[in-house]
Amino acid sequence: MIEADGSGGLWVGTMRGGLYYRDKHGDYAVYNRENTWPADAFNYVWYIKYFDNGELWIATNGGVAGVLVDGPAVFTISVEGMQVSPKGYTLDALRSLKATEGSYAWSSKSGSRTDRCKGVLLADLLADAGFSGPDWQVKVVATDGFDYGTVSLREIVKQEYLVTYQVNGEIFEDMDKSGGNPSPLRIYRRFNDGEDWRNRLTLIGGVSISPSRGDITGKGRVTVNDAILILRHIVGLIDIGEEYGPDALGRARVAGKEGPGVNDAILVLRYVVGLIEEFTIPA
């Protein structure tokens, strides 16, 4: 039994092998007792029907089962500190973007290994959503709430973060230890020569981004103009809080909790010309 869906894929029902899927890019996935169905009887597929609402229903020896083909977003980009709506990507939407393939090394307690990965570079994905400035601060969001920390987009480019939907030629779905919080995405990166588990981040649900310290205008890039805005604020020509929001006032205080003052403007200029690589004094 073969059925086409609305995204150019083909679904193939088998006897004993479950349900096979080939998407429009030629990638394969298998739904069977090992990874989806609750009993072996579901591996016997007699009938497949795709509906325009994105649902796929199948008749099996175990009963009728449904698969949501065009499901909800699996990767969401949200923005903190600014009035910007989140942008979500379905798995098919991610696959429609420019794909990048490469080998990524990572380590765990059981040893070191290298995975052959296919996906979308996170920097390209953020650019597609309209966020390309190197000074955006990016926090990876996990479906189980694990904190992977925050890095700049500059570091994401350097470490070649890859939002991965295929590993070693196979589509996957990771789950936490309790069998919940599923995700069909991982992020691989080139960090510490691969000698760390953090080169392979699992249970990925998206990212949350925010302007960095020193980025007054919230455009993802610290520039000379940000230093000028601080100086104009100091002499009373503008109010940064009124012009760019209360969060912008906090981002202007790169020298500490007081101000913003002349020292903040000087530090921003030193950052822009490369004399310092980060604002190390706590906000």
ZIGI-V831297 format. One record per residue. N is the residue number from 1. D_FIRST is the distance of its C-alpha to the first C-alpha in Angstrom with 1 decimal. Layout:
BEGIN
[[N/D_FIRST] [N/D_FIRST]]
END
This chain:
BEGIN
[[1/0.0] [2/3.8] [3/6.9] [4/10.5] [5/13.3] [6/17.0] [7/18.3] [8/16.6] [9/14.0] [10/10.4] [11/8.2] [12/5.8] [13/5.1] [14/7.3] [15/9.9] [16/13.2] [17/12.6] [18/11.4] [19/9.8] [20/10.5] [21/11.9] [22/13.7] [23/16.3] [24/18.3] [25/20.9] [26/18.8] [27/19.1] [28/16.6] [29/16.3] [30/14.8] [31/14.8] [32/15.6] [33/18.6] [34/20.9] [35/20.8] [36/19.2] [37/18.4] [38/21.4] [39/20.4] [40/18.5] [41/16.7] [42/14.6] [43/13.1] [44/11.0] [45/8.0] [46/6.9] [47/6.4] [48/6.8] [49/9.8] [50/12.2] [51/15.8] [52/18.8] [53/20.7] [54/18.6] [55/16.8] [56/13.2] [57/12.5] [58/10.2] [59/10.8] [60/11.7] [61/14.4] [62/16.7] [63/16.3] [64/15.1] [65/15.3] [66/15.7] [67/15.9] [68/18.4] [69/17.3] [70/20.6] [71/22.8] [72/26.6] [73/28.8] [74/28.7] [75/31.9] [76/34.9] [77/38.2] [78/41.1] [79/44.8] [80/47.7] [81/51.1] [82/50.1] [83/48.8] [84/45.4] [85/42.1] [86/39.4] [87/36.6] [88/33.1] [89/30.2] [90/26.5] [91/24.7] [92/23.3] [93/26.8] [94/28.2] [95/25.8] [96/26.9] [97/30.5] [98/32.2] [99/30.8] [100/33.3] [101/32.7] [102/35.2] [103/36.3] [104/37.9] [105/40.0] [106/40.5] [107/42.1] [108/41.9] [109/43.9] [110/41.8] [111/42.8] [112/41.9] [113/38.7] [114/37.2] [115/33.7] [116/32.1] [117/31.2] [118/29.5] [119/30.2] [120/32.8] [121/36.5] [122/37.8] [123/40.7] [124/38.4] [125/36.5] [126/39.8] [127/41.0] [128/37.9] [129/38.9] [130/42.5] [131/44.2] [132/45.6] [133/49.1] [134/49.8] [135/51.6] [136/48.9] [137/48.7] [138/45.1] [139/44.1] [140/40.7] [141/39.1] [142/37.1] [143/34.8] [144/37.0] [145/40.2] [146/41.4] [147/44.2] [148/43.6] [149/46.7] [150/47.5] [151/48.0] [152/49.0] [153/46.6] [154/49.1] [155/48.1] [156/44.4] [157/44.8] [158/47.0] [159/44.6] [160/41.5] [161/39.5] [162/35.8] [163/33.3] [164/30.5] [165/26.8] [166/25.8] [167/27.9] [168/27.9] [169/24.7] [170/22.8] [171/22.0] [172/23.8] [173/24.9] [174/28.5] [175/30.0] [176/33.6] [177/35.2] [178/34.5] [179/30.7] [180/31.1] [181/31.6] [182/28.4] [183/28.4] [184/26.0] [185/29.2] [186/32.2] [187/35.4] [188/36.8] [189/40.4] [190/43.1] [191/45.8] [192/48.5] [193/47.3] [194/44.2] [195/46.4] [196/45.2] [197/42.2] [198/42.6] [199/41.0] [200/37.6] [201/37.3] [202/34.3] [203/33.0] [204/33.7] [205/33.6] [206/35.7] [207/39.4] [208/42.5] [209/45.0] [210/48.7] [211/51.6] [212/53.8] [213/57.4] [214/59.5] [215/56.9] [216/58.7] [217/56.7] [218/53.3] [219/51.9] [220/50.8] [221/53.8] [222/57.4] [223/59.9] [224/63.6] [225/63.0] [226/62.2] [227/65.6] [228/67.3] [229/65.7] [230/67.0] [231/70.5] [232/70.4] [233/69.5] [234/72.4] [235/75.0] [236/73.6] [237/72.2] [238/68.7] [239/67.2] [240/64.0] [241/62.8] [242/63.2] [243/61.8] [244/58.7] [245/58.4] [246/59.7] [247/57.2] [248/58.6] [249/62.0] [250/60.8] [251/59.1] [252/62.5] [253/64.2] [254/63.3] [255/66.7] [256/66.5] [257/66.4] [258/69.4] [259/69.7] [260/68.2] [261/71.2] [262/72.4] [263/71.1] [264/67.6] [265/68.0] [266/69.4] [267/66.5] [268/64.0] [269/65.9] [270/66.1] [271/62.3] [272/61.7] [273/64.0] [274/62.5] [275/65.4] [276/63.3] [277/59.6] [278/59.1] [279/61.1] [280/62.0] [281/64.2] [282/62.4] [283/61.9]]
END
